[in-house]
């Protein structure tokens, strides 16, 4: 156990160094090459040191943080989202689409009726803070297996309701992280319905990744063969517009 935590700590520290440098060097050609090399190094080291399907550490209820702060978007000031909060997301739909045999549109009742996983894990934000929370929701693998993943689908793209200056939020993971047992579509935090500030009614928990890979206000899960046509081709909002690395494993 101590060896595993040590490796995770080293990798998380390296990841923070690279991410902290992004805003300073991403705009230059040399910086772009450096970031690309750093991401490749980080990905290779991470995969060589640990089984990608190994579990992230899980904690006890006594370890849960007193508060789990909201970050980034903490509310969505659109008429549609405000109306959704008023009716407790009774009409919210989660689409599963793209390279699947059976596209689905799931209600919150559908989500709650699926087999559930509860896990107490630590959220590590690129800004330097961490919090421990108890998350509940179906495993993403359950949804993907129900929809039927088509041959050639290599990535899962998450579409979200929150918007930034350059458009809606989106993120992606590869099929290894998508099928990881701790990757869940969370609708509860600490035994209660997910708060708005934390991404109500649905957010991803991708426990082997840094916080920006856990998108909030989830509206769709889309399977694709390539990330080339997603945004600017780097796989996520922060990756496309702010130079963050796509693979942020911890």
C-alpha positions in Angstrom: 0.0 0.0 0.0 2.7 2.5 0.9 4.5 1.9 -2.4 1.3 2.5 -4.3 0.7 5.8 -2.5 4.3 6.8 -3.1 4.1 6.3 -6.8 0.7 8.1 -6.9 2.2 11.0 -5.0 5.2 11.3 -7.3 3.1 11.2 -10.4 0.6 13.7 -9.0 3.5 16.0 -8.2 4.9 15.7 -11.7 1.5 16.3 -13.2 1.1 19.5 -11.2 4.4 20.8 -12.4 3.6 20.2 -16.0 0.1 21.7 -15.6 1.3 24.7 -13.8 3.7 25.5 -16.6 1.0 25.2 -19.3 -0.2 28.7 -19.2 3.3 30.1 -19.6 4.6 27.9 -22.5 1.6 26.6 -24.3 1.4 29.5 -26.8 5.0 29.0 -28.1 6.1 26.3 -30.6 8.8 25.2 -28.3 6.4 25.2 -25.4 3.9 23.1 -27.4 6.6 20.5 -28.1 7.6 20.5 -24.4 4.1 19.9 -23.2 3.6 17.2 -25.8 6.8 15.4 -24.6 5.8 15.9 -20.9 2.4 14.3 -21.5 3.9 11.4 -23.4 6.4 10.9 -20.6 3.8 11.1 -17.9 1.5 8.7 -19.7 4.2 6.1 -20.2 5.5 6.3 -16.7 2.1 6.1 -15.2 1.1 3.1 -17.3 4.5 1.4 -16.6 4.2 1.8 -12.8 0.6 0.8 -12.2 -2.1 -1.4 -13.6 -4.5 1.0 -15.3 -7.4 -1.0 -13.8 -6.0 -0.8 -10.2 -8.3 1.0 -7.8 -7.7 4.5 -6.5 -7.5 4.6 -2.7 -10.9 4.5 -1.0 -11.4 6.1 2.5 -13.7 5.6 5.5 -16.7 7.8 6.4 -14.7 9.5 9.1 -12.3 10.8 6.5 -15.0 12.7 4.5 -14.2 16.4 4.3 -16.6 18.8 6.2 -17.3 20.6 3.0 -16.7 19.7 -0.6 -16.2 23.1 -2.4 -17.6 23.9 -5.8 -15.1 24.9 -8.4 -15.2 26.4 -11.9 -18.9 26.7 -12.7 -21.0 26.5 -9.5 -24.4 27.4 -11.1 -25.8 27.7 -14.6 -27.7 30.9 -15.1 -29.8 29.8 -18.1 -33.6 29.6 -18.0 -33.4 25.9 -18.9 -31.1 25.0 -16.1 -32.9 27.1 -13.6 -36.2 25.5 -14.5 -34.6 22.1 -14.2 -33.5 22.9 -10.6 -37.0 24.0 -9.8 -38.5 20.6 -10.8 -35.6 18.7 -9.2 -34.3 17.6 -12.6 -37.4 15.4 -13.2 -37.0 16.1 -17.0 -33.2 15.9 -17.2 -32.0 13.5 -19.8 -28.6 11.8 -20.3 -27.9 10.7 -23.9 -25.6 7.9 -24.7 -24.8 8.2 -28.4 -22.1 8.0 -31.1 -20.5 4.7 -31.8 -23.1 2.5 -30.0 -25.5 -0.1 -31.2 -28.4 1.3 -29.2 -28.4 5.0 -28.5 -30.2 5.8 -25.2 -31.8 8.8 -23.5 -32.0 8.1 -19.8 -34.0 10.0 -17.2 -32.9 10.4 -13.6 -35.2 7.6 -12.6 -33.5 5.4 -15.1 -30.1 6.3 -13.7 -31.2 5.6 -10.1 -32.7 2.2 -11.1 -29.4 0.9 -12.4 -27.0 -1.0 -10.1 -25.2 1.6 -8.0 -21.6 1.9 -6.7 -20.7 4.0 -3.7 -17.1 5.0 -3.1 -15.3 7.4 -0.8 -12.4 9.0 -2.7 -10.2 12.0 -2.8 -10.6 14.7 -5.4 -7.4 16.4 -6.4 -7.7 19.7 -8.1 -5.1 21.2 -10.4 -5.3 24.4 -8.4 -3.8 22.6 -5.4 -6.7 21.7 -3.1 -8.1 18.3 -2.3 -11.3 17.0 -0.7 -12.7 13.6 0.2 -16.3 12.8 -0.6 -18.7 9.8 -0.9 -20.0 9.4 -4.4 -22.9 7.2 -5.6 -23.9 6.3 -9.1 -23.9 3.6 -11.8 -20.6 2.6 -13.3 -20.0 4.1 -16.7 -19.3 0.6 -18.0 -22.8 -0.4 -17.2 -24.2 2.3 -19.5 -21.7 1.5 -22.2 -22.4 -2.2 -22.1 -26.2 -1.6 -22.3 -25.7 0.7 -25.3 -23.3 -1.7 -27.0 -19.9 -0.3 -27.8 -19.1 -0.6 -31.5 -15.8 -1.8 -32.9 -13.4 1.1 -33.4 -14.8 3.3 -30.6 -11.6 4.4 -28.8 -12.7 7.4 -26.7 -15.7 8.6 -24.6 -16.6 12.3 -24.8 -18.6 13.9 -22.0 -20.9 16.8 -23.0 -22.0 19.3 -20.3 -24.6 22.0 -19.8 -22.2 24.6 -18.4 -20.7 27.1 -20.7 -17.4 29.1 -20.7 -16.3 32.0 -22.8 -15.3 29.6 -25.6 -18.3 27.3 -25.5 -19.8 24.4 -23.6 -17.6 22.3 -21.4 -16.5 18.9 -22.6 -14.0 16.3 -21.7 -12.9 12.8 -22.8 -11.2 9.6 -21.6 -10.0 6.5 -23.3 -11.8 3.2 -23.0 -9.5 2.0 -20.3 -10.6 4.8 -17.9 -14.1 4.6 -19.2 -14.4 0.9 -18.2 -12.5 1.4 -14.9 -14.7 0.1 -12.0 -14.4 3.4 -10.1 -15.5 5.5 -13.1 -19.1 6.3 -12.3 -21.9 8.7 -13.3 -22.5 10.2 -9.9 -25.9 11.6 -8.8 -25.2 11.7 -5.0 -22.6 13.2 -2.8 -22.3 12.2 0.8 -25.6 10.4 0.8 -27.6 13.4 -0.7 -28.6 14.4 -4.1 -25.7 16.1 -5.9 -25.6 19.8 -5.0 -25.8 22.4 -7.9 -22.3 23.7 -7.0 -20.9 20.2 -7.5 -22.6 19.6 -10.8 -26.2 18.5 -10.3 -27.8 16.4 -11.3 -25.0 14.3 -12.8 -21.2 14.5 -12.9 -18.5 12.1 -13.9 -16.1 10.6 -11.3 -13.0 9.4 -13.0 -11.0 8.5 -9.9 -7.7 7.9 -11.6 -7.6 11.4 -13.0 -7.2 15.0 -11.8 -10.3 17.0 -11.1 -10.8 18.7 -14.4 -11.4 15.3 -16.0 -14.5 14.9 -13.8 -17.0 17.0 -15.8 -20.2 18.4 -14.1 -23.7 19.0 -15.4 -23.5 16.0 -17.6 -25.9 15.9 -20.6 -24.4 13.3 -23.0 -21.9 10.5 -23.3 -20.6 10.2 -26.8 -18.4 7.4 -28.2 -15.9 8.3 -30.9 -13.1 6.7 -32.8 -10.9 9.8 -32.7 -10.7 13.1 -30.8 -9.6 15.0 -33.9 -13.1 16.5 -34.5 -13.9 17.2 -30.9 -13.3 20.9 -30.2 -9.8 21.8 -31.3 -8.7 18.2 -31.3 -7.0 18.0 -27.9 -9.9 16.1 -26.2 -11.2 18.7 -23.7 -12.1 22.3 -23.0 -9.0 23.1 -20.8 -6.8 21.1 -23.1 -8.0 22.9 -26.2 -8.1 26.4 -24.9 -5.6 26.5 -22.0 -2.9 24.0 -22.8 -3.7 21.4 -20.1 -2.5 17.9 -20.8 -5.2 15.4 -21.9 -3.9 12.5 -19.8 -4.0 13.6 -16.2 -3.7 10.3 -14.3 -2.8 10.2 -10.6 
